[in-house]
Amino acid sequence: MLLPSLFGLDADSLLPANLAIIGTALHEVEDASFRNMVREAITPLAIERRLEPRVVDQFLGRLSYVAVDASDPSTFSRLGQAATPRSGGGIAIFLSTAPSLFETTIQGLDQAGLAGEHTRLALEKPLGQDLASSRKINDAVALLFPEDRTFRIDHYLGKETVQNLLALRFGNLMFEPLWNAQGVDHVQITVAETVGLEGRTSYFDGMGSLRDMVQNHMLQLLALVAMEPPAHFAADAVRDEKVKVLRSLRAIDVVTESVTGQYGAGAIAGTPVTGYSDELGRASEAETFVALKAHVDNWRWQGVPFYLRTGKRLPARLSEIVIQFRTVPHSIFSGRGAELAANRLIISLQPDENIRLAIMTKQPGLDHEGIRLREIELDVRDTNAFADVRRRIAYERLLSDLIAGESTLFVRRDEVEAQWHWIDAIRRGWREHDVSPKLYAAGTWGPTAAIAMTEREGVSWHD
């Protein structure tokens, strides 16, 4: 995603004219070979956008490569020599590496003269595997990079529809008066994947779905849904309100408010797939599915359940937020053959970014036997409303903000630690109560216990 995103920005003249991009990894690669590799990655994008060859050549001219061993700080000197002559306008470092290498990488950057006051550091997850390891990483970073120069990435925050959630809530009068326990019955957040391990074997099996998806993406979405209106749209104002939500999360009763699962053999889109343990090559207790019933214990949301669900090898690739409003207090149509359904706001993040509002309307007809109502959806599809605007992938926005030093869509340290505090308590509860993943067939919506968890409250998952 990174180099195609930077290419997209460059093609639209959104990168500084003198910006240089230095790629670095363990293996020795010549500049020409690196550029050829990037050319192969971005040429399909150039063809799709009908860009002239000079646009590709212009971007490739920004690129160079320096080999660095992240486990050996002494190897960073060549990187310093390459970057320092161009550092007058500032340096932005995008660090995507194993958590065990953060400390030596920070030391290497410092020894190479690349940790000065004009350097910003972006950190890609995973940022630890629990609160203690996260704090260790953040402490190592903080020795040289203060919070205002540290940019922790959650790519979900770069999605247009996630940002549009703030515009929807705080830019329209009609929603905010109902956005509370008086107007909302419950909230559902689903992140479903059809894929299995997909080459992430060692990482995922050591983390599981709770830490891989819930700890970062899903809790960030929950915080955006539940946060109070910030005084203004600025980094600290927005992130202050998100932290308040995360710190208000009630500890979960893991026996009644959590379900874990692991996929077995089944079929995805009609194609047979193996189970997780077979794909892994051994037995494992890692959860590939988790469903939670969460509560935000504050004035606005008291009594409103937030149902979170994520899993691999589910029937569809889907990320969405469903705001289920309460039913009307009294139906004037009672006894006339009309049944009312409560309004729903459906915010889709993938595969399509879209906002739909389900409302009740009268079905056309003479109504001799009573008025008939039907639920319809008002579809605010961005591709229709903004057909003249190119859709950008999330990393374009995040990399642009990193270069500009705008941190609103990045995650602050206290957010990360509040997330880990809640997640660690769940994992501790699972161990204490011997909670183990229940088997579910690939291509289904997880263990039946996840359905039972919501049905007990009269709620059905929005599939």
C-alpha positions in Angstrom: 0.0 0.0 0.0 2.8 2.4 0.8 4.5 3.1 -2.5 1.3 3.0 -4.6 -0.2 5.5 -2.1 2.8 7.8 -2.4 2.6 7.5 -6.2 -1.1 8.5 -6.1 -0.2 11.6 -4.1 2.6 12.5 -6.5 0.5 12.0 -9.6 -1.9 14.6 -8.2 0.9 17.0 -7.3 0.3 16.6 -3.6 3.9 15.8 -2.6 6.5 18.5 -2.0 8.6 19.1 -5.2 11.9 18.2 -3.5 10.7 15.2 -1.5 13.0 12.2 -1.7 11.8 8.7 -0.8 14.4 6.2 0.6 13.4 2.6 0.9 15.3 0.4 3.4 15.2 -3.3 4.4 17.7 -6.0 5.2 18.7 -7.2 1.8 21.1 -5.4 -0.5 19.3 -4.0 -3.6 20.6 -1.6 -6.3 18.7 1.6 -6.8 17.8 0.5 -10.3 16.4 -2.8 -9.2 14.4 -1.1 -6.5 12.9 1.3 -9.0 12.1 -1.5 -11.4 10.2 -3.3 -8.6 8.2 -0.2 -7.8 7.5 0.4 -11.5 5.9 -3.0 -11.7 3.7 -2.2 -8.7 2.5 1.2 -9.9 2.2 0.7 -13.7 -1.3 -0.9 -13.4 -2.4 2.2 -11.4 -1.0 4.5 -14.0 -2.8 2.6 -16.8 -6.0 2.6 -14.8 -5.8 6.4 -14.4 -4.5 6.9 -17.9 -1.4 8.7 -16.7 1.4 9.6 -19.0 4.7 7.7 -18.7 6.4 10.8 -17.5 4.3 10.8 -14.3 5.7 7.3 -13.5 9.2 8.4 -14.3 8.9 11.5 -12.2 7.9 9.4 -9.2 10.7 6.8 -9.8 13.1 9.7 -9.8 12.4 10.3 -6.2 13.4 6.8 -5.1 16.6 5.3 -3.8 17.4 2.4 -1.6 19.8 1.7 1.4 20.2 -1.7 3.1 19.9 -1.7 6.9 19.9 -4.4 9.5 17.3 -3.3 12.0 18.9 -5.6 14.7 22.3 -3.8 14.3 22.3 -0.1 15.1 25.8 0.3 13.5 24.4 -0.4 10.0 22.3 2.8 10.0 25.2 5.0 9.2 24.7 4.6 5.4 21.0 5.6 5.8 22.1 8.7 7.7 24.5 9.6 5.0 21.8 9.3 2.4 19.1 11.2 4.3 20.9 13.9 6.2 21.7 16.1 3.1 18.0 16.3 2.4 16.9 16.7 6.0 16.6 20.5 6.0 12.9 20.4 5.3 12.3 17.6 7.8 12.3 13.8 7.8 9.3 11.4 8.0 10.2 7.8 8.9 7.6 5.0 8.3 8.6 2.1 10.5 7.0 -1.3 9.9 8.9 -4.0 11.7 8.7 -6.6 14.4 8.1 -5.3 17.9 11.4 -6.9 19.0 13.3 -4.6 16.6 11.8 -1.3 17.7 14.4 -0.5 20.4 17.5 -1.3 18.2 15.9 0.6 15.3 15.4 3.7 17.4 19.0 3.4 18.6 20.2 3.1 15.0 18.2 6.1 13.9 19.7 8.1 16.7 23.3 7.1 16.0 22.8 8.0 12.3 21.6 11.5 13.2 18.0 10.8 12.1 16.2 11.4 15.4 16.4 15.1 15.6 13.7 17.7 16.3 12.6 17.8 12.7 12.0 14.0 12.4 8.6 12.4 12.7 8.2 8.7 13.3 5.3 6.7 12.1 4.8 3.3 13.7 2.8 0.5 12.0 1.2 -2.2 14.2 1.8 -4.5 16.0 2.7 -2.2 18.9 3.1 -5.0 21.4 1.1 -8.0 22.4 -0.2 -6.7 25.7 -0.1 -3.6 27.9 3.3 -4.4 29.3 5.0 -4.9 26.0 3.2 -1.9 24.5 4.5 0.3 27.2 8.1 -1.0 26.7 7.9 -0.1 23.0 6.4 3.3 23.7 9.0 4.0 26.4 11.8 3.1 23.9 10.3 5.5 21.3 9.6 8.3 23.8 13.3 8.5 24.7 14.0 10.2 21.4 10.6 11.0 19.8 8.1 13.0 21.9 4.4 12.4 21.5 3.9 15.3 19.1 6.4 13.6 16.7 5.1 10.1 17.1 2.5 8.9 14.6 0.9 5.5 15.4 -1.0 4.2 12.4 -4.4 2.4 12.3 -5.2 2.4 8.7 -8.9 2.2 9.4 -8.8 5.8 10.5 -7.7 6.7 6.9 -10.8 5.4 5.4 -13.2 8.1 4.0 -16.3 6.6 5.6 -14.6 6.4 9.1 -13.8 10.1 8.8 -17.3 10.7 7.4 -18.7 9.3 10.7 -17.5 12.5 12.4 -19.1 14.6 9.7 -22.3 12.7 9.9 -22.6 13.1 13.6 -21.3 16.6 14.2 -22.2 18.2 10.9 -25.9 17.3 10.9 -28.5 18.3 13.4 -30.8 15.3 12.8 -28.5 12.6 14.3 -26.9 13.9 17.4 -30.1 14.4 19.4 -30.8 10.7 19.0 -27.2 9.5 19.4 -27.6 8.4 23.0 -29.3 5.8 25.2 -32.7 7.5 24.7 -32.5 7.0 20.9 -30.2 4.0 20.3 -31.2 0.5 21.2 -27.8 -1.1 20.4 -24.7 -0.8 18.2 -23.1 -3.5 16.1 -19.6 -3.4 14.7 -18.6 -6.3 12.3 -15.2 -6.9 10.6 -15.5 -10.1 8.6 -12.8 -11.7 6.4 -13.1 -14.6 4.0 -9.4 -15.3 4.1 -7.5 -17.6 6.4 -3.9 -17.2 7.4 -2.7 -15.9 4.0 1.0 -16.0 4.8 0.7 -14.4 8.3 1.0 -17.7 10.1 3.6 -16.9 12.8 2.1 -13.4 13.5 -1.5 -14.3 13.6 -1.2 -17.5 15.6 0.7 -15.6 18.3 -2.0 -12.9 18.5 -5.5 -14.3 17.6 -8.4 -12.2 16.4 -8.9 -10.3 19.7 -5.5 -8.7 19.6 -5.2 -8.6 15.8 -8.5 -6.8 15.1 -10.5 -5.9 18.2 -7.6 -4.2 20.1 -7.0 -1.6 17.4 -9.4 -1.3 14.5 -12.7 -2.2 16.2 -12.0 -0.3 19.4 -11.1 2.8 17.3 -14.4 2.5 15.5 -16.3 2.1 18.8 -14.6 5.2 20.2 -15.6 7.3 17.1 -19.2 6.1 17.4 -19.4 6.7 21.2 -17.3 9.8 21.7 -18.6 13.2 22.9 -18.4 16.1 20.4 -14.9 17.6 20.6 -14.7 21.4 21.0 -13.1 21.6 17.6 -11.6 19.3 14.9 -8.0 19.1 16.0 -5.7 16.3 17.0 -5.8 16.5 20.8 -9.4 17.6 21.0 -10.6 14.5 19.0 -8.2 12.1 20.7 -9.1 13.4 24.2 -12.7 12.4 23.6 -11.8 8.9 22.2 -9.7 8.2 25.3 -12.6 9.0 27.6 -14.7 6.4 25.8 -12.0 3.7 26.0 -11.5 4.3 29.7 -15.3 4.0 30.2 -15.5 0.5 28.8 -16.9 -1.8 31.4 -15.0 -5.0 32.2 -16.6 -7.9 30.3 -18.1 -11.0 31.9 -16.3 -13.4 29.6 -18.7 -16.3 30.3 -21.9 -14.5 29.1 -20.5 -11.6 27.1 -17.8 -13.2 24.9 -17.6 -16.0 22.4 -14.4 -17.3 20.7 -14.1 -19.6 17.8 -11.7 -21.3 15.4 -12.7 -22.2 11.9 -12.7 -25.8 10.7 -13.0 -27.2 7.2 -15.8 -25.7 5.0 -16.3 -23.7 1.8 -15.9 -20.1 0.8 -17.8 -19.0 -2.2 -18.3 -22.6 -3.2 -14.6 -23.5 -2.9 -13.6 -26.1 -0.2 -11.0 -24.8 2.3 -9.2 -26.6 5.1 -9.6 -25.8 8.8 -7.2 -23.6 10.8 -5.2 -26.3 12.5 -4.7 -28.1 9.1 -3.7 -24.8 7.5 -1.3 -24.1 10.4 0.0 -27.7 10.4 -0.6 -28.3 14.1 -3.2 -27.8 16.9 -3.6 -24.3 18.3 -5.7 -22.5 20.8 -5.6 -19.2 18.8 -9.1 -17.7 18.2 -10.0 -16.9 14.6 -13.4 -15.5 15.7 -14.5 -13.4 18.6 -17.8 -11.8 19.5 -18.2 -9.5 22.5 -20.9 -7.6 24.2 -19.4 -4.3 25.4 -20.8 -1.4 27.5 -19.6 2.2 27.7 -20.3 3.3 31.3 -21.1 6.9 30.9 -24.1 9.2 30.9 -24.7 9.1 27.1 -24.5 5.3 26.6 -25.6 3.7 29.9 -27.5 0.5 29.1 -26.7 0.5 25.4 -24.9 -2.7 24.3 -22.1 -2.5 21.7 -21.8 -5.9 19.9 -18.4 -6.5 18.3 -17.8 -9.4 15.9 -14.8 -10.3 13.8 -13.5 -13.5 12.3 -11.7 -15.2 9.5 -13.2 -17.6 6.9 -16.6 -16.0 7.3 -19.1 -15.9 4.4 -18.3 -12.4 3.2 -15.7 -9.7 3.4 -17.5 -7.0 5.3 -16.7 -4.1 7.6 -19.7 -2.1 8.9 -21.2 -0.2 11.8 -24.9 -0.6 12.5 -26.7 2.0 14.7 -30.0 0.4 15.7 -32.4 3.0 16.9 -35.3 2.4 19.2 -38.8 1.8 18.0 -41.4 4.6 18.1 -43.0 4.8 21.5 -46.5 4.4 20.1 -47.7 3.1 16.7 -50.7 4.9 15.3 -50.9 2.1 12.7 -51.5 -0.7 15.2 -54.3 -3.0 14.2 -54.3 -1.9 10.6 -52.0 -4.6 9.2 -48.9 -2.5 9.5 -45.8 -3.6 11.4 -43.1 -1.0 12.3 -39.4 -1.8 12.1 -37.0 0.4 14.0 -34.8 2.7 12.0 -31.2 1.6 11.3 -28.1 3.5 10.1 -25.7 1.3 8.3 -22.2 2.6 7.8 -20.2 0.3 5.4 -16.4 0.5 5.3 -15.6 -2.4 3.0 -15.9 -3.8 0.4 -17.9 -0.6 -0.5 -17.8 2.6 1.5 -21.4 3.6 1.9 -24.0 5.0 4.3 -27.6 3.7 4.3 -30.5 4.7 6.5 -33.4 2.3 6.8 -36.8 4.0 7.3 -40.5 3.1 7.2 -42.6 4.4 4.3 -46.1 3.7 3.0 -46.4 1.0 0.4 -48.3 2.4 -2.6 -51.9 1.1 -2.9 -55.5 1.9 -2.1 -55.3 0.4 1.5 -58.8 -0.9 1.7 -57.6 -3.5 4.1 -55.4 -1.3 6.1 -52.3 0.8 5.4 -49.2 -1.1 4.5 -45.8 0.0 5.4 -42.5 -1.1 4.0 -38.9 -0.6 5.2 -36.7 1.1 2.5 -33.2 2.3 2.6 -32.0 5.8 1.7 -28.7 5.1 0.1 -26.0 7.8 0.4 -23.4 6.1 -1.8 -20.3 8.2 -2.0 -19.5 6.9 -5.5 -22.8 8.5 -6.7 -22.6 11.7 -4.7 -18.9 12.3 -5.4 -18.5 10.7 -8.9 -16.2 13.5 -9.8 -13.8 12.8 -6.9 -11.2 10.1 -7.1 -11.5 7.5 -4.3 -8.3 7.3 -2.3 -6.9 4.4 -0.3 -6.5 4.9 3.4 -2.7 5.2 3.3 -2.8 8.1 0.9 -4.5 10.2 3.6 -2.3 8.9 6.4 1.0 9.4 4.5 -0.1 12.9 3.4 -0.9 13.8 7.0 2.4 12.3 8.2 4.4 14.5 5.7 2.4 17.5 6.8 2.6 16.8 10.5 -1.1 16.5 11.0 -1.8 13.9 13.8 -5.6 13.9 14.2 -6.0 10.5 12.4 -3.2 8.8 14.3 -3.4 7.1 17.6 -2.0 8.6 20.8 -0.2 6.6 23.4 -2.9 6.8 26.0 -5.4 5.5 23.5 -3.3 2.5 22.8 -2.8 1.8 26.5 -6.4 2.1 27.3 -7.2 -0.4 24.5 -4.7 -2.8 25.8 -5.9 -2.5 29.4 -9.4 -3.6 28.3 -8.1 -6.4 26.1 -5.8 -7.8 28.7 -8.7 -8.1 31.1 -10.6 -10.2 28.6 -7.7 -12.5 27.9 -7.1 -12.8 31.7 -10.8 -13.8 32.1 -10.5 -16.4 29.3 -7.6 -18.0 31.1 -9.3 -18.0 34.5 -12.5 -19.5 33.2 -10.8 -21.9 30.7 -12.5 -20.4 27.7 -11.3 -22.1 24.5 -12.4 -21.5 20.9 -15.5 -23.3 19.7 -15.2 -24.9 16.3 -17.2 -23.4 13.4 -17.3 -24.4 9.7 -15.5 -22.1 7.3 -18.1 -20.1 5.3 -20.5 -19.7 8.3 -20.9 -16.7 10.6 -19.0 -18.2 13.5 -20.1 -20.4 16.4 -23.8 -20.7 17.2 -23.0 -19.3 20.6 -22.3 -15.9 19.0 -25.9 -15.9 17.7 -27.2 -17.0 21.1 -25.4 -14.2 22.8 -27.4 -11.6 21.0 -30.6 -13.5 20.6 -30.9 -13.6 24.4 -31.4 -9.9 24.3 -33.8 -10.0 21.3 -31.1 -8.8 18.9 -30.0 -10.4 15.6 -26.7 -9.8 13.9 -27.0 -7.8 10.7 -25.7 -10.3 8.1 
